[in-house]
Amino acid sequence: MPKAIKSADALAEKIVEWGVGQKIETCFDRVDKMKPCPIGETGACCKVCNMGPCRLVGKNAEEEVVGICGASLATVVARNLVRMIAAGTSAHCDHGRDMAFALEATAKGEAKDFQIKDVKKLYRVAGILGVEFEGRPVNDVAKDVAAIFIEDYGRQRGEVSYVKRAPIKTQERWKKWGVTPRGIDREVVEALDRTTIGMDADPDSLLTQGLKTALASGWGGSMISTDVSDILFGTPGPVKAEASLGIFKEDEVNVVIHGHEPTLAETIVDVASEPEMIAYAQSKGAKGINLGGLCCTSNEVLMRRGIPTAGGFTNQELAIMTGLIEAMVVDVQCIMPAIVTVSKKFHTKVITTSEKAKIPGAQHIQFDEHRAKDIAREIVRLAIDNYANRKVQGSHISDKFSVIAGFSHEYIAYMQGGRWRASFRPLNDAIMAGRIRGVAGVVGCDNPRVPATGIHKYLVMELIKNDVLVVTTGCGSQACGVAGYLTPEMALENAGLGLREVCEAIGIPPILHLGACVDNTRILTILTAMAAEGGLSDEIGGMPGVGIAPEWMSEKAIEIGCYFAASGVPVIFGGKMPSPISASKKVERIMSDVWYERFKGCLVFEPDPEQILAKTLKYIDKAREALKLKKYEPGRFGTERVLMDMAARRELEKSAAAAKPHVGIY
Ligand code: MSK
């Protein structure tokens, strides 16, 4: 793996180096200064009561050391992990809750600046939820859908609505092992309850609640967020855009949108193209208004509106250090308070917009979907007014890469069969024939504790060489974007022969950008569709697929990893070690072996990128063997049905106009 000093993103690395000369401190400098607590980082510190914190360390700590209350090391490690899952679930699901409220307000006509953009998706979702939609006004259907989603949060008994969207066998496993989530908020509350002083002390029981809580996100709040975003702003299809810290323009007003929620960002995209707003920018001496994104808000507007991305989590301070940013507008999650400190060295205004994520020193303009455009205009005008204050020279090189982003599961199905026969048949056939070895989700954060983005880059490249189709979300997808990895040309140059032929025939890149970190649910629906299509596993467990979070840092990543594990996917977490469960072999064994026996999924931690690759291929080959598929051999394929290219799809569409569209539960 090429080893960069701080970041494997070449432009980021240049800005970091420039910053060192300017004495501008970034996360890359602080990471060197801040040594992790050696007890806390292994999960061995218990601070849930005021008798401690208890440090469960020492030789044979697993057998011999307990906290003041008598809690064992395994109990403490499991509790700490479950609290991480609860926090991650809270973050993603609160995002989903806001989206459900936005849908409700739109349907009631209270959020006049939003409409139901994707009525088909609304109907598909209504069908899954059992909401009648034929012949009813769109907004009435949307109101009912929003009501069910909101109810999912407060449900006390029964199960979260989208549980029924999973393959039946997967649902049966959840029932058998007691992890079917009831209500979203209920699972989070119970996770916190069980992990407090004097409560659940059984590591297996604790971790079972952890899985239940994570599933409340994956098949609950996160999936709600993805679907409502599609309903309100459109289900993504491939768009061409640009990526890198070089996207900012020297002669335009640059506004960065950063965080996770698409509501304000979408509105900013709308108002920034209004003729009056452009004229206002020109009246201040700028040629126009240039929007750029960061982190997952960026993914949202990249995949729906083609707004260029400046990268992921570790690029946020660096974007300001270009000296070209008039305003950095942030909503929720993954926003470093340090951006305010860096902004003081330049003219950049940091604008917080959620009461849930305020930062001292930033300007706060509260977003309210009932007045979306007015607020967005206020923000863009403020940025334009700030253009004249741009004086301090930053570090900027305008190199950038093309990206193709925005592969929803609906679009991937469409690519494989056209509008009338959308399917996953060609993908399943290609896997069965050994042309595609398997599928890997390479997702999650970039992390300054490793050369940021470096492990992502290494893994996706090696995986496609090994004929593994890669799907990517969150900052992992940004890591690929700023490296120039998100184009179909990548297939020609780097993918193995089998994967390359499939990508060329279907017309997709070998690394598919699927959206924000909340959109990992799109991977769940893809796996569900593959199970429904037949020929592979009839549940998510047992598919030749692996999840990887190579550089994770957020609690949200742990929650995502756990909902994939419970859904039946082996998951490998890399990056900084030791892991947050490494103090307890018992906990490690539950999460690897016991979970694998119960769900065919697991969560393991592996620091070595080459080992991550080896383990990924091993999981895939093991699944192929268990499914009795043709043994994978590079360049030697079994027989399969003819792959459908664009011309064949058009023909099919013409001839099948009278046929019914494919409507699946997924
Ligand atoms: S933003 S959770 S750093 S993926 Fe979704 Fe990126 Fe990780 Fe935040």
Residues whose N, C-alpha, C, O or C-beta is under 5 A from the ligand:
A	BS01	MSK	C295 C296 F313 C334 G444 C445 D446 G474 C475 C517 S554 K556
